[in-house]
């Protein structure tokens, strides 16, 4: 089995070794309790705090506290997903979306069926579909003699990423092999002469097609904010009138992305003079002739954006695709377990228990030291530091600092009463350190399940970020 010591030795000519022993990862590293205690006391943060900072040149743990305690990593799981996907799929991987004809084109008609086939692209947009419709029109196609089919079974379907989020959370949509606009629909309202004028569309930068597979109505109530019902290819929302102001908008999650994409493409094709019948879902991809193909950006670009904007759908589709490429079951939950097993294999052990690829699930667990060690061991080959975004340090009042003593490239993670950070801190002299900082109050989080903005939540997150900044400034100073 590949051990942690052996793997690092292979990377650095045998010169690297971890300070903490693998068995139990007990904290044998020096803990500088004085200044750390002051930072913790100033943060007044309820719950647990765990962190580790490691010298990537030799694997030495420079400072740690609670580092071997498994905690919820939130969106820092996307760091592991990035490493998993790049190793499995390679940097040249692109997700295809295709238009396929099952028969020849004659007299402007496809003599057979037209298939809109998704290849798992999480970034497919309305404008992309509009361009595909325009390409079809440029081939002289005006319709079909057969059916219009939509295929989204290239990835296992899941109605949502996590089960404990508000029903209206746009960051928690369905997962499918055919996705559109991150599987969100745009809801807009404006007070009219009598009641409200409501609309739902699939807006892009240039195209704003109406959506027919989703509807919304105003209900005479104060709460709940939204209700949702799905049936017969339609998604029906109601919104509480008491929560609406004069006007506004928000993205709502889509639970039936295959029907949604099929609906939108039909409208966009109609605008190009292409008449298509009602879309029909198909579970298997029929053989045919490729007419149009749209490829996503290359995988590193997708992952850089995922780490920057923390797009959960990208994490899930990329991770599930990697699991399928490894010949394993990629359903929700099973794919997260497969990534956990991969990580243990690459690290020579560990205790990570991951249930998804985005970190949205509450049951994800990994120790801060294990996260930091994964970055040290696997990050260089993946070019991980170059994919991470800058992190702005906060001063003691929580305000972003204009110019701090250290530079940070990291992935953040935020859930109700969970705030995490992992990545690279560069000291003024140019020395890189790898770190992971996890904070979480799971008791308060459990009390806020299904709540978008629980009382005290924002203040708790703000205090955690102040603590993170204090630790990063400390390490960048004393280990410069």
C-alpha positions in Angstrom: 0.0 0.0 0.0 1.2 3.5 -0.7 2.0 5.1 2.6 1.9 8.8 3.3 5.7 8.8 4.0 6.4 6.8 0.9 4.2 8.9 -1.4 5.8 12.1 -0.2 9.3 10.6 -0.6 8.5 9.8 -4.2 7.6 13.4 -4.8 10.6 14.9 -3.1 13.4 12.3 -3.5 12.7 10.7 -0.2 13.4 13.9 1.8 9.9 14.4 3.0 8.3 13.0 6.2 5.2 13.9 8.2 5.8 15.1 11.8 2.5 13.6 13.1 2.3 9.8 13.1 -0.4 8.2 10.9 -1.9 6.1 13.7 -4.6 8.3 15.2 -2.7 11.4 13.9 -2.1 12.4 17.5 -0.9 15.9 18.0 2.8 15.5 18.4 3.4 18.8 16.7 4.3 21.9 18.8 1.2 23.9 19.5 1.9 27.6 20.2 -0.9 28.0 22.7 -0.2 31.6 23.8 -1.0 33.6 20.7 -3.5 31.0 19.4 -5.3 31.1 22.7 -5.5 34.9 22.4 -7.0 34.6 18.9 -9.5 32.0 20.0 -10.5 34.1 23.0 -10.9 37.2 20.8 -13.1 35.4 18.3 -15.6 34.2 20.9 -16.6 31.4 18.6 -18.9 28.7 19.9 -18.4 25.2 18.8 -15.1 23.5 17.7 -12.0 24.8 16.0 -9.4 22.6 14.3 -6.4 23.6 12.2 -3.1 22.5 10.8 -0.3 24.3 8.9 2.3 22.2 7.1 5.6 23.0 5.4 5.1 21.4 1.9 8.9 21.1 1.4 9.3 18.4 4.1 5.9 17.6 5.4 6.5 19.0 8.8 3.5 20.1 10.8 4.4 23.5 12.0 1.3 24.2 14.2 -1.9 22.2 14.9 -4.8 22.2 17.2 -7.7 19.7 17.0 -6.1 18.7 13.7 -7.0 15.0 13.8 -10.7 15.6 14.7 -13.0 14.9 11.7 -15.2 17.9 11.1 -17.6 19.2 8.3 -15.4 20.7 5.6 -18.2 22.5 3.7 -17.1 23.6 0.3 -13.5 22.9 0.9 -14.4 19.4 -0.2 -14.2 20.9 -3.7 -10.5 20.9 -3.2 -10.5 17.1 -3.0 -12.9 16.9 -6.0 -10.5 19.0 -8.0 -7.7 16.6 -7.3 -9.9 13.6 -7.9 -11.2 14.9 -11.2 -7.9 16.0 -12.7 -6.2 12.7 -11.8 -9.1 10.7 -13.3 -10.2 12.7 -16.3 -7.1 14.6 -17.2 -6.7 18.3 -18.0 -8.0 17.9 -21.6 -11.4 16.6 -20.5 -14.5 18.5 -22.0 -18.2 17.7 -21.5 -20.1 17.4 -24.8 -23.7 18.4 -25.6 -24.9 17.1 -28.9 -27.7 17.3 -31.5 -28.1 13.9 -33.1 -30.3 12.8 -36.1 -31.5 9.3 -36.4 -32.2 9.7 -40.1 -31.0 11.6 -43.1 -31.7 15.3 -43.8 -33.8 15.8 -46.9 -35.8 18.9 -48.0 -34.9 20.7 -44.8 -36.4 17.9 -42.7 -34.7 15.3 -40.5 -36.2 12.1 -41.7 -36.3 10.6 -38.3 -35.8 11.8 -34.7 -33.7 14.7 -33.4 -32.0 14.1 -30.0 -30.7 16.7 -27.6 -28.1 14.7 -25.8 -26.4 15.9 -22.6 -22.9 14.7 -21.7 -23.0 16.0 -18.1 -21.8 19.6 -18.8 -22.6 21.6 -15.7 -22.0 25.0 -17.4 -24.4 24.7 -20.4 -26.3 27.9 -20.7 -29.3 29.2 -22.6 -26.9 31.1 -24.9 -25.1 27.9 -25.7 -28.4 26.2 -26.7 -29.3 29.3 -28.8 -26.0 28.9 -30.6 -26.7 25.2 -31.2 -30.1 26.0 -32.6 -28.5 28.6 -34.9 -26.0 26.0 -36.2 -28.9 23.6 -36.9 -30.7 26.3 -38.9 -27.5 27.1 -40.9 -27.6 23.5 -42.1 -31.0 24.3 -43.6 -33.0 22.2 -41.1 -36.6 23.4 -40.5 -38.1 20.5 -38.7 -38.3 16.7 -38.1 -40.6 14.0 -39.4 -40.1 11.9 -36.2 -39.8 12.8 -32.6 -37.8 15.4 -30.6 -36.0 13.4 -27.8 -34.0 14.6 -24.9 -31.3 12.4 -23.2 -29.9 13.1 -19.8 -28.9 9.7 -18.5 -25.2 10.1 -19.0 -25.1 10.8 -15.3 -27.3 9.4 -12.5 -30.2 11.6 -11.7 -30.6 13.1 -8.2 -33.5 15.4 -7.3 -31.2 17.6 -5.2 -27.7 17.6 -3.9 -28.5 17.7 -0.2 -31.7 17.0 1.7 -31.4 19.6 4.5 -31.5 22.8 2.5 -34.4 25.2 2.0 -36.6 24.0 -0.9 -36.0 27.3 -2.8 -32.2 27.3 -2.5 -30.8 27.8 -6.0 -27.5 26.3 -5.0 -29.1 23.0 -4.3 -30.6 21.9 -7.6 -31.1 18.5 -9.3 -28.2 16.6 -10.9 -28.5 15.2 -14.4 -26.5 14.4 -17.5 -28.4 17.3 -19.2 -28.1 20.5 -17.2 -29.0 24.1 -18.0 -28.1 27.3 -16.3 -26.8 25.4 -13.3 -30.3 23.9 -13.2 -32.0 27.1 -12.1 -34.9 29.1 -13.4 -35.2 32.8 -13.2 -38.2 34.1 -11.2 -39.1 37.8 -11.4 -42.0 39.7 -9.9 -43.3 43.3 -10.1 -46.3 44.9 -8.5 -49.0 45.6 -11.0 -52.3 47.5 -10.9 -53.9 44.5 -9.4 -51.7 42.0 -7.7 -48.3 41.0 -9.2 -46.9 40.4 -12.6 -44.8 37.2 -12.4 -42.5 35.5 -14.9 -40.2 32.5 -15.1 -37.5 32.4 -17.8 -34.2 30.8 -18.7 -32.3 34.0 -19.2 -28.9 34.1 -20.7 -26.8 37.1 -21.7 -28.6 37.5 -25.1 -31.5 35.1 -25.1 -34.4 35.2 -22.6 -36.8 32.4 -23.5 -40.0 31.9 -21.4 -40.1 28.6 -19.5 -43.2 26.4 -19.9 -42.1 23.6 -17.6 -42.2 25.7 -14.5 -44.8 28.1 -13.1 -45.3 30.3 -10.0 -48.3 31.8 -8.3 -48.7 34.2 -5.4 -50.3 32.8 -2.3 -52.1 34.9 0.4 -49.9 34.0 3.3 -46.9 35.2 5.3 -45.0 31.9 5.4 -43.6 29.6 4.2 -41.8 31.7 1.7 -42.1 29.1 -1.1 -43.9 25.8 -1.7 -43.0 23.4 -4.4 -44.8 20.6 -6.2 -43.7 18.5 -9.2 -45.8 16.3 -11.5 -46.4 15.4 -15.2 -43.3 17.2 -16.4 -44.1 20.5 -14.7 -42.7 22.2 -11.6 -45.2 24.4 -9.7 -44.1 27.0 -7.1 -46.1 29.3 -4.9 -44.6 32.3 -3.1 -45.9 34.1 0.0 -47.3 37.5 -0.9 -46.2 38.8 2.4 -42.6 38.3 1.4 -42.8 40.2 -1.8 -41.9 43.9 -2.1 -42.6 46.2 -5.0 -40.3 44.1 -7.3 -37.5 41.6 -7.3 -36.0 38.5 -8.7 -34.2 35.3 -7.7 -33.0 32.0 -9.2 -35.0 29.0 -8.1 -33.7 25.4 -8.4 -34.9 23.1 -11.1 -35.7 19.5 -10.2 -36.4 18.2 -13.7 -33.5 19.5 -15.7 -34.0 17.3 -18.7 -37.5 18.6 -19.3 -36.3 22.1 -18.6 -33.5 21.9 -21.2 -35.8 20.3 -23.7 -38.4 23.0 -23.3 -35.9 25.8 -23.6 -34.2 24.3 -26.7 -37.6 23.9 -28.4 -38.3 27.6 -27.9 -34.9 28.6 -29.2 -35.2 26.4 -32.2 -38.6 27.9 -33.0 -37.0 31.3 -33.0 -34.6 30.0 -35.7 -37.5 28.7 -37.8 -37.2 25.1 -36.7 -40.5 23.5 -35.7 -40.0 20.7 -33.1 -42.7 18.6 -31.5 -43.1 18.3 -27.7 -39.9 16.9 -26.2 -39.9 13.3 -25.0 -37.4 11.9 -22.5 -35.4 8.9 -23.6 -33.4 6.7 -21.2 -31.0 5.3 -23.8 -29.1 7.2 -26.5 -30.1 6.1 -30.0 -27.5 5.7 -32.7 -27.5 8.5 -35.3 -25.5 11.2 -37.1 -24.0 14.0 -35.1 -25.2 17.3 -36.5 -24.0 19.8 -33.8 -21.7 19.5 -30.8 -20.9 22.0 -28.2 -17.9 21.2 -25.9 -17.5 22.7 -22.5 -14.3 24.6 -21.5 -11.4 22.3 -20.6 -11.5 20.8 -17.1 -9.0 23.1 -15.4 -11.1 26.1 -16.5 -14.2 24.5 -15.1 -12.5 23.7 -11.9 -11.0 27.2 -11.5 -14.5 28.7 -11.8 -15.9 26.1 -9.5 -13.3 27.0 -6.8 -13.9 30.7 -7.4 -17.7 30.7 -7.4 -18.2 27.5 -5.4 -20.7 26.1 -7.9 -22.1 22.9 -6.4 -23.5 21.5 -9.6 -20.1 21.6 -11.2 -18.5 19.8 -8.3 -21.2 17.0 -8.4 -21.2 16.4 -12.1 -17.4 16.5 -12.3 -17.0 14.2 -9.4 -19.7 11.7 -10.6 -18.1 11.7 -14.1 -14.8 10.8 -12.5 -16.4 8.0 -10.6 -18.0 6.6 -13.7 -14.7 6.7 -15.5 -13.3 4.6 -12.7 -16.0 2.0 -13.4 -17.8 2.6 -10.1 -21.3 3.4 -9.1 -21.8 7.2 -9.3 -25.2 7.8 -7.7 -25.5 10.5 -5.1 -23.8 9.3 -1.9 -22.1 6.4 -3.6 -19.9 8.7 -5.7 -18.8 10.6 -2.6 -17.9 7.3 -1.0 -15.9 6.3 -4.0 -13.9 9.6 -3.8 -13.3 8.9 -0.1 -11.8 5.5 -1.0 -9.7 7.1 -3.7 -8.3 9.6 -1.2 -7.5 6.9 1.3 -5.7 5.0 -1.4 -3.6 8.0 -2.5 -2.8 9.0 1.1 -2.1 5.5 2.4 -4.9 5.6 4.9 -7.1 8.2 6.5 -10.6 8.7 8.0 -12.3 11.0 5.5 -16.0 10.2 5.0 -17.4 12.2 2.1 -21.0 11.9 1.0 -20.8 14.3 -2.0 -18.4 16.3 -4.1 -19.5 19.8 -3.2 -19.5 19.8 0.6 -23.2 20.8 0.8 -24.1 17.7 2.7 -24.0 18.0 6.5 -22.6 14.5 6.9 -19.2 15.1 5.2 -16.3 14.6 7.5 -12.5 15.0 7.2 -9.8 16.1 9.6 -8.0 19.4 9.0 -4.7 17.7 9.0 -5.9 15.1 6.4 -7.1 18.0 4.2 -3.8 19.8 4.5 -1.8 16.6 3.8 -3.9 15.9 0.7 -3.1 19.4 -0.6 0.6 18.8 0.0 0.7 15.4 -1.5 -1.6 15.8 -4.5 -1.7 19.5 -5.1 1.5 20.1 -7.0 0.8 17.6 -9.8 -2.6 19.1 -10.2 -1.4 22.7 -10.2 -3.8 23.3 -7.4 -2.4 26.6 -6.1 -2.9 28.2 -9.6 -6.6 27.2 -9.6 -7.4 28.7 -6.2 -8.6 32.2 -5.7 -7.1 35.0 -3.5 -8.5 35.2 0.0 -8.8 38.7 1.5 -7.8 38.8 5.1 -10.0 40.6 7.7 -8.9 42.9 10.4 -10.1 42.6 14.0 -13.4 44.3 13.1 -14.0 42.0 10.2 -13.2 44.5 7.5 -11.1 43.3 4.5 -7.6 44.6 4.8 -6.2 46.6 1.9 -2.7 45.1 2.0 -1.8 42.3 4.4 1.6 40.9 5.3 0.8 37.6 3.6 -0.8 36.4 0.4 -3.5 33.6 0.5 -4.8 31.4 -2.3 -7.5 29.2 -0.9 -10.9 27.6 -1.0 -13.6 28.8 1.4 -16.5 26.8 2.8 -19.6 28.1 4.4 -22.7 26.5 5.8 -24.9 27.7 8.7 -22.5 27.8 11.6 -19.7 26.1 9.7 -16.8 28.1 8.2 -13.7 26.5 6.7 -10.7 27.5 4.7 -7.9 25.5 3.1 -5.1 26.3 0.7 -1.8 28.1 0.6 -0.4 31.0 2.6 2.7 32.8 1.2 4.9 34.6 3.8 6.4 38.0 2.9 9.7 36.3 2.1 8.0 34.0 -0.5 7.8 30.8 1.6 4.7 28.8 0.9 2.8 27.0 3.7 -0.2 24.7 3.3 -3.1 25.0 5.8 -6.6 23.9 6.7 -8.8 25.7 9.2 -12.2 24.2 10.2 -14.7 25.8 12.5 -18.1 24.5 13.3 -20.9 24.7 15.9 -22.9 21.6 15.0 -25.4 22.0 17.7 -26.5 25.4 16.4 -26.3 24.1 12.9 -28.7 21.3 13.7 -31.1 23.8 15.1 -31.0 25.8 11.8 -31.6 22.9 9.3 -33.7 24.2 6.4 -33.2 27.8 7.4 -31.6 30.2 4.9 -30.5 32.9 7.3 -30.7 31.7 11.0 -30.4 34.2 13.8 -26.8 34.8 14.7 -25.5 32.9 11.7 -23.9 35.8 9.8 -22.2 37.1 13.0 -20.8 33.7 13.7 -19.3 33.3 10.2 -17.8 36.8 10.5 -16.0 35.9 13.7 -14.7 32.7 12.1 -13.2 34.7 9.2 -11.5 37.0 11.7 -10.0 34.0 13.4 -8.9 32.5 10.1 -7.2 35.8 9.2 -5.5 36.0 12.5 -4.1 32.5 12.2 -2.9 33.2 8.6 -1.1 36.4 9.6 0.5 34.6 12.6 1.8 31.8 10.4 3.0 34.1 7.7 4.9 36.1 10.3 6.5 33.5 12.5 7.3 31.0 9.6 8.5 33.6 7.1 
